[in-house]
Amino acid sequence: MELSPIPGPIPDSVEGSGAPRTDTPIATTEPELQEKALSAVRNALEAAGIGAGQVELSYREELVWYPGGSWINHYVTATASDGRTMDFSAKLAERSPQVTATEIDSYLLREAVIS
């Protein structure tokens, strides 16, 4: 868990509610993670024979707030040509890009077969 270095006012609707809340995406706080994660996943997709035109990758961060603190979630988002998306932890995708590529292939690029 990472604590957010981004201070800010706590909205009245959240303060005292006790529920975690995810804010809108924020500016990138870890540009080297962004580059490393996206590059690792692109390389793994290429090695798996998945062309760049089959899936679009992007990076985003979201600030999650809860009473007493906050943290930033780092995501690699894969978007298929039909608009379906999947989010992956950028840190895990960087560590195991082959797993991320396999998940993208299995869930976004192959037709679901129900038997």
A tleap script that builds the chain and sets N, CA, C and O, in Angstrom:
source leaprc.protein.ff14SB
mol = sequence {
  NMET GLU LEU SER PRO ILE PRO GLY PRO ILE
  PRO ASP SER VAL GLU GLY SER GLY ALA PRO
  ARG THR ASP THR PRO ILE ALA THR THR GLU
  PRO GLU LEU GLN GLU LYS ALA LEU SER ALA
  VAL ARG ASN ALA LEU GLU ALA ALA GLY ILE
  GLY ALA GLY GLN VAL GLU LEU SER TYR ARG
  GLU GLU LEU VAL TRP TYR PRO GLY GLY SER
  TRP ILE ASN HIE TYR VAL THR ALA THR ALA
  SER ASP GLY ARG THR MET ASP PHE SER ALA
  LYS LEU ALA GLU ARG SER PRO GLN VAL THR
  ALA THR GLU ILE ASP SER TYR LEU LEU ARG
  GLU ALA VAL ILE CSER
}
set mol.1.N position { 0.846 -1.160 0.000 }
set mol.1.CA position { 0.000 0.000 0.000 }
set mol.1.C position { 0.896 1.229 0.000 }
set mol.1.O position { 1.860 1.304 0.762 }
set mol.2.N position { 0.575 2.193 -0.857 }
set mol.2.CA position { 1.333 3.424 -0.915 }
set mol.2.C position { 0.481 4.550 -0.366 }
set mol.2.O position { -0.698 4.660 -0.703 }
set mol.3.N position { 1.052 5.368 0.456 }
set mol.3.CA position { 0.336 6.541 0.930 }
set mol.3.C position { 0.503 7.647 -0.085 }
set mol.3.O position { 1.577 7.818 -0.661 }
set mol.4.N position { -0.544 8.386 -0.299 }
set mol.4.CA position { -0.522 9.431 -1.307 }
set mol.4.C position { 0.247 10.648 -0.827 }
set mol.4.O position { 0.045 11.107 0.297 }
set mol.5.N position { 1.136 11.178 -1.676 }
set mol.5.CA position { 1.807 12.414 -1.344 }
set mol.5.C position { 0.968 13.621 -1.721 }
set mol.5.O position { 1.410 14.757 -1.554 }
set mol.6.N position { -0.231 13.394 -2.226 }
set mol.6.CA position { -1.070 14.474 -2.728 }
set mol.6.C position { -2.092 14.865 -1.666 }
set mol.6.O position { -3.100 14.177 -1.503 }
set mol.7.N position { -1.851 15.957 -0.943 }
set mol.7.CA position { -2.834 16.388 0.041 }
set mol.7.C position { -4.001 17.067 -0.661 }
set mol.7.O position { -3.865 17.533 -1.792 }
set mol.8.N position { -5.106 17.121 -0.015 }
set mol.8.CA position { -6.251 17.794 -0.615 }
set mol.8.C position { -7.422 17.770 0.334 }
set mol.8.O position { -7.427 17.020 1.310 }
set mol.9.N position { -8.420 18.596 0.048 }
set mol.9.CA position { -9.599 18.622 0.911 }
set mol.9.C position { -10.383 17.325 0.797 }
set mol.9.O position { -10.389 16.679 -0.251 }
set mol.10.N position { -11.028 16.961 1.857 }
set mol.10.CA position { -11.851 15.760 1.888 }
set mol.10.C position { -13.289 16.191 1.614 }
set mol.10.O position { -13.832 17.012 2.352 }
set mol.11.N position { -13.913 15.654 0.570 }
set mol.11.CA position { -15.290 16.035 0.256 }
set mol.11.C position { -16.234 15.689 1.407 }
set mol.11.O position { -16.057 14.680 2.089 }
set mol.12.N position { -17.245 16.550 1.612 }
set mol.12.CA position { -18.217 16.334 2.682 }
set mol.12.C position { -18.940 14.997 2.542 }
set mol.12.O position { -19.292 14.373 3.543 }
set mol.13.N position { -19.163 14.556 1.305 }
set mol.13.CA position { -19.912 13.314 1.094 }
set mol.13.C position { -19.143 12.085 1.548 }
set mol.13.O position { -19.745 11.033 1.764 }
set mol.14.N position { -17.830 12.189 1.697 }
set mol.14.CA position { -17.012 11.046 2.068 }
set mol.14.C position { -16.594 11.117 3.527 }
set mol.14.O position { -16.514 10.088 4.199 }
set mol.15.N position { -16.331 12.300 4.015 }
set mol.15.CA position { -15.827 12.445 5.380 }
set mol.15.C position { -16.788 11.812 6.371 }
set mol.15.O position { -17.977 12.131 6.397 }
set mol.16.N position { -16.263 10.923 7.174 }
set mol.16.CA position { -17.061 10.275 8.201 }
set mol.16.C position { -17.878 9.096 7.719 }
set mol.16.O position { -18.540 8.443 8.525 }
set mol.17.N position { -17.852 8.805 6.434 }
set mol.17.CA position { -18.671 7.705 5.928 }
set mol.17.C position { -18.048 6.357 6.218 }
set mol.17.O position { -18.756 5.355 6.315 }
set mol.18.N position { -16.706 6.316 6.359 }
set mol.18.CA position { -16.023 5.062 6.616 }
set mol.18.C position { -15.807 4.213 5.384 }
set mol.18.O position { -15.209 3.140 5.474 }
set mol.19.N position { -16.279 4.667 4.231 }
set mol.19.CA position { -16.158 3.876 3.008 }
set mol.19.C position { -15.006 4.374 2.148 }
set mol.19.O position { -14.830 5.582 1.988 }
set mol.20.N position { -14.210 3.441 1.586 }
set mol.20.CA position { -13.175 3.864 0.642 }
set mol.20.C position { -13.815 4.503 -0.583 }
set mol.20.O position { -14.934 4.153 -0.961 }
set mol.21.N position { -13.115 5.424 -1.191 }
set mol.21.CA position { -13.627 6.059 -2.386 }
set mol.21.C position { -12.507 6.211 -3.393 }
set mol.21.O position { -11.377 6.542 -3.032 }
set mol.22.N position { -12.816 5.971 -4.649 }
set mol.22.CA position { -11.851 6.155 -5.720 }
set mol.22.C position { -12.183 7.445 -6.433 }
set mol.22.O position { -13.300 7.629 -6.916 }
set mol.23.N position { -11.216 8.332 -6.497 }
set mol.23.CA position { -11.398 9.595 -7.200 }
set mol.23.C position { -11.160 9.397 -8.687 }
set mol.23.O position { -10.857 8.293 -9.138 }
set mol.24.N position { -11.297 10.447 -9.420 }
set mol.24.CA position { -11.013 10.417 -10.849 }
set mol.24.C position { -9.512 10.228 -11.048 }
set mol.24.O position { -8.729 10.481 -10.132 }
set mol.25.N position { -9.104 9.783 -12.245 }
set mol.25.CA position { -7.670 9.599 -12.492 }
set mol.25.C position { -6.882 10.878 -12.206 }
set mol.25.O position { -7.385 11.987 -12.389 }
set mol.26.N position { -5.647 10.704 -11.758 }
set mol.26.CA position { -4.784 11.835 -11.430 }
set mol.26.C position { -3.584 11.837 -12.361 }
set mol.26.O position { -3.365 10.886 -13.111 }
set mol.27.N position { -2.813 12.909 -12.307 }
set mol.27.CA position { -1.602 13.006 -13.116 }
set mol.27.C position { -0.621 11.923 -12.685 }
set mol.27.O position { -0.605 11.514 -11.524 }
set mol.28.N position { 0.185 11.469 -13.614 }
set mol.28.CA position { 1.143 10.410 -13.340 }
set mol.28.C position { 2.148 10.846 -12.287 }
set mol.28.O position { 2.780 11.895 -12.412 }
set mol.29.N position { 2.290 10.028 -11.246 }
set mol.29.CA position { 3.249 10.321 -10.183 }
set mol.29.C position { 4.502 9.484 -10.313 }
set mol.29.O position { 5.517 9.795 -9.689 }
set mol.30.N position { 4.455 8.420 -11.117 }
set mol.30.CA position { 5.613 7.540 -11.294 }
set mol.30.C position { 5.859 7.292 -12.779 }
set mol.30.O position { 5.526 6.223 -13.290 }
set mol.31.N position { 6.445 8.279 -13.484 }
set mol.31.CA position { 6.643 8.104 -14.929 }
set mol.31.C position { 7.518 6.914 -15.287 }
set mol.31.O position { 7.307 6.300 -16.332 }
set mol.32.N position { 8.508 6.563 -14.441 }
set mol.32.CA position { 9.350 5.407 -14.774 }
set mol.32.C position { 8.566 4.105 -14.673 }
set mol.32.O position { 8.819 3.183 -15.448 }
set mol.33.N position { 7.625 4.003 -13.745 }
set mol.33.CA position { 6.759 2.818 -13.662 }
set mol.33.C position { 5.887 2.741 -14.907 }
set mol.33.O position { 5.694 1.662 -15.467 }
set mol.34.N position { 5.368 3.863 -15.336 }
set mol.34.CA position { 4.541 3.897 -16.537 }
set mol.34.C position { 5.315 3.349 -17.731 }
set mol.34.O position { 4.820 2.471 -18.437 }
set mol.35.N position { 6.509 3.853 -17.959 }
set mol.35.CA position { 7.318 3.413 -19.100 }
set mol.35.C position { 7.704 1.931 -18.994 }
set mol.35.O position { 7.597 1.184 -19.968 }
set mol.36.N position { 8.148 1.519 -17.817 }
set mol.36.CA position { 8.587 0.139 -17.632 }
set mol.36.C position { 7.434 -0.847 -17.801 }
set mol.36.O position { 7.585 -1.869 -18.470 }
set mol.37.N position { 6.289 -0.549 -17.202 }
set mol.37.CA position { 5.149 -1.465 -17.260 }
set mol.37.C position { 4.616 -1.581 -18.685 }
set mol.37.O position { 4.395 -2.685 -19.181 }
set mol.38.N position { 4.411 -0.446 -19.339 }
set mol.38.CA position { 3.883 -0.487 -20.703 }
set mol.38.C position { 4.853 -1.184 -21.655 }
set mol.38.O position { 4.435 -1.974 -22.502 }
set mol.39.N position { 6.121 -0.899 -21.521 }
set mol.39.CA position { 7.127 -1.521 -22.380 }
set mol.39.C position { 7.177 -3.035 -22.154 }
set mol.39.O position { 7.227 -3.806 -23.113 }
set mol.40.N position { 7.163 -3.456 -20.899 }
set mol.40.CA position { 7.223 -4.888 -20.578 }
set mol.40.C position { 6.015 -5.630 -21.149 }
set mol.40.O position { 6.162 -6.714 -21.713 }
set mol.41.N position { 4.831 -5.053 -21.004 }
set mol.41.CA position { 3.624 -5.717 -21.510 }
set mol.41.C position { 3.619 -5.726 -23.037 }
set mol.41.O position { 3.252 -6.732 -23.643 }
set mol.42.N position { 4.018 -4.629 -23.663 }
set mol.42.CA position { 4.092 -4.603 -25.139 }
set mol.42.C position { 5.050 -5.682 -25.649 }
set mol.42.O position { 4.735 -6.395 -26.602 }
set mol.43.N position { 6.214 -5.799 -25.016 }
set mol.43.CA position { 7.188 -6.817 -25.421 }
set mol.43.C position { 6.625 -8.226 -25.239 }
set mol.43.O position { 6.833 -9.090 -26.090 }
set mol.44.N position { 5.914 -8.462 -24.135 }
set mol.44.CA position { 5.330 -9.780 -23.887 }
set mol.44.C position { 4.223 -10.090 -24.895 }
set mol.44.O position { 4.090 -11.231 -25.336 }
set mol.45.N position { 3.434 -9.090 -25.259 }
set mol.45.CA position { 2.396 -9.289 -26.269 }
set mol.45.C position { 3.025 -9.632 -27.619 }
set mol.45.O position { 2.557 -10.525 -28.325 }
set mol.46.N position { 4.080 -8.918 -27.963 }
set mol.46.CA position { 4.781 -9.179 -29.219 }
set mol.46.C position { 5.364 -10.591 -29.228 }
set mol.46.O position { 5.266 -11.300 -30.230 }
set mol.47.N position { 5.967 -10.995 -28.118 }
set mol.47.CA position { 6.551 -12.333 -28.018 }
set mol.47.C position { 5.478 -13.425 -28.127 }
set mol.47.O position { 5.757 -14.537 -28.574 }
set mol.48.N position { 4.250 -13.092 -27.712 }
set mol.48.CA position { 3.139 -14.046 -27.787 }
set mol.48.C position { 2.456 -14.014 -29.153 }
set mol.48.O position { 1.480 -14.729 -29.376 }
set mol.49.N position { 2.966 -13.188 -30.065 }
set mol.49.CA position { 2.398 -13.111 -31.401 }
set mol.49.C position { 1.168 -12.237 -31.517 }
set mol.49.O position { 0.399 -12.358 -32.471 }
set mol.50.N position { 0.981 -11.359 -30.550 }
set mol.50.CA position { -0.169 -10.457 -30.559 }
set mol.50.C position { 0.308 -9.108 -31.077 }
set mol.50.O position { 1.147 -8.454 -30.457 }
set mol.51.N position { -0.237 -8.698 -32.223 }
set mol.51.CA position { 0.183 -7.459 -32.853 }
set mol.51.C position { -0.293 -6.220 -32.114 }
set mol.51.O position { -1.282 -6.251 -31.380 }
set mol.52.N position { 0.432 -5.129 -32.323 }
set mol.52.CA position { 0.110 -3.862 -31.660 }
set mol.52.C position { -1.287 -3.361 -32.025 }
set mol.52.O position { -1.914 -2.654 -31.237 }
set mol.53.N position { -1.780 -3.720 -33.212 }
set mol.53.CA position { -3.094 -3.267 -33.636 }
set mol.53.C position { -4.252 -3.999 -32.983 }
set mol.53.O position { -5.398 -3.564 -33.094 }
set mol.54.N position { -3.974 -5.103 -32.304 }
set mol.54.CA position { -5.041 -5.902 -31.699 }
set mol.54.C position { -5.496 -5.372 -30.345 }
set mol.54.O position { -6.646 -5.571 -29.952 }
set mol.55.N position { -4.610 -4.708 -29.641 }
set mol.55.CA position { -4.952 -4.208 -28.313 }
set mol.55.C position { -4.201 -2.900 -28.066 }
set mol.55.O position { -3.036 -2.759 -28.436 }
set mol.56.N position { -4.880 -1.961 -27.443 }
set mol.56.CA position { -4.269 -0.680 -27.092 }
set mol.56.C position { -3.979 -0.685 -25.590 }
set mol.56.O position { -4.829 -1.063 -24.785 }
set mol.57.N position { -2.771 -0.260 -25.227 }
set mol.57.CA position { -2.390 -0.197 -23.816 }
set mol.57.C position { -2.283 1.255 -23.376 }
set mol.57.O position { -1.815 2.113 -24.125 }
set mol.58.N position { -2.718 1.513 -22.169 }
set mol.58.CA position { -2.567 2.848 -21.584 }
set mol.58.C position { -2.273 2.699 -20.095 }
set mol.58.O position { -2.430 1.618 -19.526 }
set mol.59.N position { -1.848 3.783 -19.479 }
set mol.59.CA position { -1.496 3.797 -18.061 }
set mol.59.C position { -2.328 4.878 -17.395 }
set mol.59.O position { -2.555 5.944 -17.968 }
set mol.60.N position { -2.780 4.596 -16.185 }
set mol.60.CA position { -3.499 5.620 -15.415 }
set mol.60.C position { -3.298 5.378 -13.930 }
set mol.60.O position { -2.920 4.289 -13.499 }
set mol.61.N position { -3.556 6.399 -13.179 }
set mol.61.CA position { -3.467 6.321 -11.724 }
set mol.61.C position { -4.748 6.869 -11.123 }
set mol.61.O position { -5.351 7.799 -11.658 }
set mol.62.N position { -5.154 6.286 -10.014 }
set mol.62.CA position { -6.332 6.761 -9.295 }
set mol.62.C position { -5.997 6.907 -7.817 }
set mol.62.O position { -5.376 6.029 -7.217 }
set mol.63.N position { -6.409 8.007 -7.252 }
set mol.63.CA position { -6.254 8.250 -5.829 }
set mol.63.C position { -7.425 7.609 -5.101 }
set mol.63.O position { -8.581 7.886 -5.420 }
set mol.64.N position { -7.137 6.761 -4.133 }
set mol.64.CA position { -8.165 6.111 -3.327 }
set mol.64.C position { -8.064 6.689 -1.924 }
set mol.64.O position { -6.992 6.687 -1.318 }
set mol.65.N position { -9.170 7.176 -1.420 }
set mol.65.CA position { -9.189 7.824 -0.111 }
set mol.65.C position { -10.025 7.004 0.860 }
set mol.65.O position { -11.047 6.430 0.483 }
set mol.66.N position { -9.594 6.954 2.084 }
set mol.66.CA position { -10.390 6.367 3.158 }
set mol.66.C position { -10.112 7.185 4.418 }
set mol.66.O position { -9.096 7.875 4.485 }
set mol.67.N position { -10.983 7.122 5.404 }
set mol.67.CA position { -10.748 7.904 6.621 }
set mol.67.C position { -9.394 7.538 7.235 }
set mol.67.O position { -9.166 6.390 7.615 }
set mol.68.N position { -8.535 8.489 7.324 }
set mol.68.CA position { -7.226 8.255 7.909 }
set mol.68.C position { -6.102 8.192 6.894 }
set mol.68.O position { -4.940 8.089 7.288 }
set mol.69.N position { -6.395 8.249 5.622 }
set mol.69.CA position { -5.315 8.220 4.650 }
set mol.69.C position { -5.780 8.001 3.229 }
set mol.69.O position { -6.968 8.076 2.916 }
set mol.70.N position { -4.809 7.730 2.382 }
set mol.70.CA position { -5.099 7.474 0.980 }
set mol.70.C position { -3.920 6.757 0.344 }
set mol.70.O position { -2.845 6.665 0.936 }
set mol.71.N position { -4.126 6.254 -0.858 }
set mol.71.CA position { -3.045 5.646 -1.624 }
set mol.71.C position { -3.349 5.842 -3.100 }
set mol.71.O position { -4.435 6.290 -3.467 }
set mol.72.N position { -2.391 5.507 -3.933 }
set mol.72.CA position { -2.569 5.635 -5.373 }
set mol.72.C position { -2.502 4.252 -5.999 }
set mol.72.O position { -1.541 3.513 -5.788 }
set mol.73.N position { -3.525 3.904 -6.771 }
set mol.73.CA position { -3.515 2.680 -7.561 }
set mol.73.C position { -2.916 2.997 -8.926 }
set mol.73.O position { -3.262 4.006 -9.540 }
set mol.74.N position { -2.022 2.142 -9.398 }
set mol.74.CA position { -1.361 2.301 -10.688 }
set mol.74.C position { -1.878 1.201 -11.609 }
set mol.74.O position { -1.779 0.020 -11.275 }
set mol.75.N position { -2.429 1.573 -12.767 }
set mol.75.CA position { -3.051 0.606 -13.658 }
set mol.75.C position { -2.459 0.640 -15.058 }
set mol.75.O position { -2.100 1.702 -15.566 }
set mol.76.N position { -2.360 -0.534 -15.678 }
set mol.76.CA position { -2.192 -0.666 -17.118 }
set mol.76.C position { -3.569 -1.104 -17.608 }
set mol.76.O position { -4.115 -2.100 -17.133 }
set mol.77.N position { -4.123 -0.364 -18.553 }
set mol.77.CA position { -5.433 -0.694 -19.104 }
set mol.77.C position { -5.262 -1.201 -20.525 }
set mol.77.O position { -4.630 -0.549 -21.356 }
set mol.78.N position { -5.829 -2.368 -20.799 }
set mol.78.CA position { -5.814 -2.945 -22.138 }
set mol.78.C position { -7.200 -2.761 -22.739 }
set mol.78.O position { -8.210 -3.079 -22.110 }
set mol.79.N position { -7.236 -2.241 -23.967 }
set mol.79.CA position { -8.507 -2.009 -24.652 }
set mol.79.C position { -8.505 -2.759 -25.974 }
set mol.79.O position { -7.625 -2.555 -26.811 }
set mol.80.N position { -9.491 -3.625 -26.158 }
set mol.80.CA position { -9.633 -4.383 -27.399 }
set mol.80.C position { -10.311 -3.514 -28.451 }
set mol.80.O position { -10.882 -2.470 -28.133 }
set mol.81.N position { -10.245 -3.948 -29.695 }
set mol.81.CA position { -10.825 -3.172 -30.793 }
set mol.81.C position { -12.342 -3.002 -30.665 }
set mol.81.O position { -12.905 -2.059 -31.222 }
set mol.82.N position { -13.009 -3.907 -29.935 }
set mol.82.CA position { -14.457 -3.788 -29.748 }
set mol.82.C position { -14.831 -2.921 -28.540 }
set mol.82.O position { -16.009 -2.785 -28.210 }
set mol.83.N position { -13.815 -2.333 -27.879 }
set mol.83.CA position { -14.072 -1.415 -26.773 }
set mol.83.C position { -14.024 -2.027 -25.388 }
set mol.83.O position { -14.068 -1.299 -24.396 }
set mol.84.N position { -13.934 -3.352 -25.292 }
set mol.84.CA position { -13.846 -3.985 -23.972 }
set mol.84.C position { -12.490 -3.662 -23.357 }
set mol.84.O position { -11.485 -3.570 -24.062 }
set mol.85.N position { -12.470 -3.489 -22.033 }
set mol.85.CA position { -11.224 -3.147 -21.349 }
set mol.85.C position { -10.989 -4.049 -20.151 }
set mol.85.O position { -11.914 -4.644 -19.597 }
set mol.86.N position { -9.721 -4.132 -19.770 }
set mol.86.CA position { -9.305 -4.814 -18.542 }
set mol.86.C position { -8.227 -3.958 -17.897 }
set mol.86.O position { -7.384 -3.383 -18.586 }
set mol.87.N position { -8.256 -3.877 -16.574 }
set mol.87.CA position { -7.228 -3.174 -15.823 }
set mol.87.C position { -6.325 -4.183 -15.130 }
set mol.87.O position { -6.776 -5.221 -14.646 }
set mol.88.N position { -5.036 -3.851 -15.095 }
set mol.88.CA position { -4.037 -4.677 -14.427 }
set mol.88.C position { -3.195 -3.779 -13.533 }
set mol.88.O position { -2.958 -2.618 -13.867 }
set mol.89.N position { -2.750 -4.296 -12.420 }
set mol.89.CA position { -1.800 -3.577 -11.585 }
set mol.89.C position { -0.542 -3.335 -12.406 }
set mol.89.O position { 0.042 -4.278 -12.940 }
set mol.90.N position { -0.122 -2.081 -12.509 }
set mol.90.CA position { 1.079 -1.761 -13.293 }
set mol.90.C position { 2.318 -2.408 -12.674 }
set mol.90.O position { 3.214 -2.850 -13.393 }
set mol.91.N position { 2.368 -2.462 -11.365 }
set mol.91.CA position { 3.539 -3.049 -10.700 }
set mol.91.C position { 3.614 -4.555 -10.953 }
set mol.91.O position { 4.697 -5.089 -11.190 }
set mol.92.N position { 2.473 -5.240 -10.904 }
set mol.92.CA position { 2.475 -6.671 -11.186 }
set mol.92.C position { 2.695 -6.945 -12.670 }
set mol.92.O position { 3.349 -7.922 -13.034 }
set mol.93.N position { 2.154 -6.091 -13.520 }
set mol.93.CA position { 2.349 -6.260 -14.962 }
set mol.93.C position { 3.810 -6.093 -15.340 }
set mol.93.O position { 4.301 -6.768 -16.245 }
set mol.94.N position { 4.504 -5.202 -14.655 }
set mol.94.CA position { 5.935 -5.034 -14.916 }
set mol.94.C position { 6.717 -6.264 -14.463 }
set mol.94.O position { 7.646 -6.697 -15.144 }
set mol.95.N position { 6.341 -6.827 -13.311 }
set mol.95.CA position { 7.035 -8.008 -12.780 }
set mol.95.C position { 6.758 -9.263 -13.585 }
set mol.95.O position { 7.656 -10.083 -13.779 }
set mol.96.N position { 5.531 -9.426 -14.055 }
set mol.96.CA position { 5.118 -10.643 -14.777 }
set mol.96.C position { 4.347 -10.272 -16.033 }
set mol.96.O position { 3.146 -10.527 -16.124 }
set mol.97.N position { 5.024 -9.675 -16.997 }
set mol.97.CA position { 4.304 -9.234 -18.200 }
set mol.97.C position { 3.722 -10.385 -19.014 }
set mol.97.O position { 2.730 -10.201 -19.719 }
set mol.98.N position { 4.329 -11.576 -18.926 }
set mol.98.CA position { 3.800 -12.721 -19.666 }
set mol.98.C position { 2.415 -13.106 -19.149 }
set mol.98.O position { 1.544 -13.497 -19.926 }
set mol.99.N position { 2.217 -12.995 -17.843 }
set mol.99.CA position { 0.906 -13.299 -17.259 }
set mol.99.C position { -0.121 -12.287 -17.764 }
set mol.99.O position { -1.241 -12.653 -18.121 }
set mol.100.N position { 0.266 -11.022 -17.790 }
set mol.100.CA position { -0.638 -9.976 -18.279 }
set mol.100.C position { -0.986 -10.218 -19.747 }
set mol.100.O position { -2.148 -10.107 -20.138 }
set mol.101.N position { 0.018 -10.550 -20.558 }
set mol.101.CA position { -0.223 -10.821 -21.984 }
set mol.101.C position { -1.156 -12.017 -22.155 }
set mol.101.O position { -2.036 -11.993 -23.016 }
set mol.102.N position { -0.977 -13.047 -21.358 }
set mol.102.CA position { -1.846 -14.232 -21.434 }
set mol.102.C position { -3.279 -13.871 -21.063 }
set mol.102.O position { -4.220 -14.320 -21.718 }
set mol.103.N position { -3.453 -13.074 -20.030 }
set mol.103.CA position { -4.793 -12.652 -19.619 }
set mol.103.C position { -5.463 -11.808 -20.704 }
set mol.103.O position { -6.648 -11.981 -20.990 }
set mol.104.N position { -4.702 -10.902 -21.300 }
set mol.104.CA position { -5.247 -10.078 -22.382 }
set mol.104.C position { -5.687 -10.973 -23.533 }
set mol.104.O position { -6.781 -10.804 -24.071 }
set mol.105.N position { -4.848 -11.912 -23.906 }
set mol.105.CA position { -5.173 -12.827 -24.995 }
set mol.105.C position { -6.400 -13.673 -24.658 }
set mol.105.O position { -7.297 -13.824 -25.487 }
set mol.106.N position { -6.440 -14.216 -23.463 }
set mol.106.CA position { -7.529 -15.110 -23.057 }
set mol.106.C position { -8.878 -14.407 -22.924 }
set mol.106.O position { -9.901 -14.941 -23.352 }
set mol.107.N position { -8.885 -13.226 -22.339 }
set mol.107.CA position { -10.151 -12.590 -21.996 }
set mol.107.C position { -10.583 -11.474 -22.932 }
set mol.107.O position { -11.769 -11.152 -22.997 }
set mol.108.N position { -9.650 -10.881 -23.653 }
set mol.108.CA position { -10.040 -9.787 -24.546 }
set mol.108.C position { -9.993 -10.157 -26.019 }
set mol.108.O position { -10.780 -9.634 -26.809 }
set mol.109.N position { -9.098 -11.039 -26.401 }
set mol.109.CA position { -8.881 -11.272 -27.816 }
set mol.109.C position { -9.487 -12.567 -28.346 }
set mol.109.O position { -9.714 -12.677 -29.551 }
set mol.110.N position { -9.749 -13.526 -27.511 }
set mol.110.CA position { -10.328 -14.799 -27.971 }
set mol.110.C position { -11.833 -14.778 -27.754 }
set mol.110.O position { -12.335 -14.150 -26.821 }
set mol.111.N position { -12.533 -15.467 -28.621 }
set mol.111.CA position { -13.977 -15.588 -28.477 }
set mol.111.C position { -14.295 -16.505 -27.297 }
set mol.111.O position { -13.679 -17.559 -27.139 }
set mol.112.N position { -15.239 -16.106 -26.488 }
set mol.112.CA position { -15.656 -16.942 -25.361 }
set mol.112.C position { -16.446 -18.137 -25.891 }
set mol.112.O position { -17.332 -17.988 -26.732 }
set mol.113.N position { -16.113 -19.309 -25.390 }
set mol.113.CA position { -16.818 -20.522 -25.788 }
set mol.113.C position { -17.505 -21.082 -24.552 }
set mol.113.O position { -16.857 -21.421 -23.562 }
set mol.114.N position { -18.824 -21.172 -24.624 }
set mol.114.CA position { -19.582 -21.715 -23.498 }
set mol.114.C position { -20.089 -23.084 -23.906 }
set mol.114.O position { -20.759 -23.236 -24.927 }
set mol.115.N position { -19.755 -24.091 -23.083 }
set mol.115.CA position { -20.196 -25.446 -23.435 }
set mol.115.C position { -21.111 -25.994 -22.373 }
set mol.115.O position { -21.586 -27.124 -22.491 }
savepdb mol mol.pdb
quit
